[in-house]
Every structure is written in C-alpha cells, then in structure tokens.
C-alpha cells in the first residue's frame, strides 16, 4: 500500500460502507418520491452500516492495531544551572561511571 497506509481495505470497512451506501440510495429514492417514512428507513440503514462495521471490527475483521515504539525524551533541564554546566556535569558523571564499571 502507498506509504504504509491501507486506506481501510478490511472486511469491516467494506461491509459498513456498502450498507451505508445502500441506505443513502434508499433514502435518496424515497426523498425524490416525497415519502418521509422511506427517507427515515434509509437513514436507519445508514446507521445500521456503522453498527455492522463497528461490530465486525470488534470481532477482529477490521484494521489491526500496530505496536507503537515507546519514545523516551531527554531529561528536562531545570532553570537553576546553565545548559553548558549541566552538560559538563553529565559528562563527568558518565566518566566516573565508565571508570567504576
């Protein structure tokens, strides 16, 4: 897939979108015929498409979650010491650790 994206190509996505499209079609047909109950029925089918997609995703037919690597940030600097002094102190600590270990 392009750039690592699959654009939702899963059975859950296809089923949900297909049912919703059918609902919009039914609703549109009844809208042109001025039949409000048919329009409402079509919109219920649209909502049903969302429910079916969500249920299928929860059953494992949707996109699988990817593991995200944990990101660690460097320690925050306090405003007490200038950055150069903190760096020099950190290097001295590292040198002591290397000599001891």
Secondary structure, DSSP 8 states (H G I E B T S, - for coil): -GGG--TT-SHHHHHHHHHHHHHHHHHHHHHHTT-HHHHHHHHHHHHHHHHHHHHHIIIIIS----------------SSS-HHHHHHHHHHHHHHHHHH-
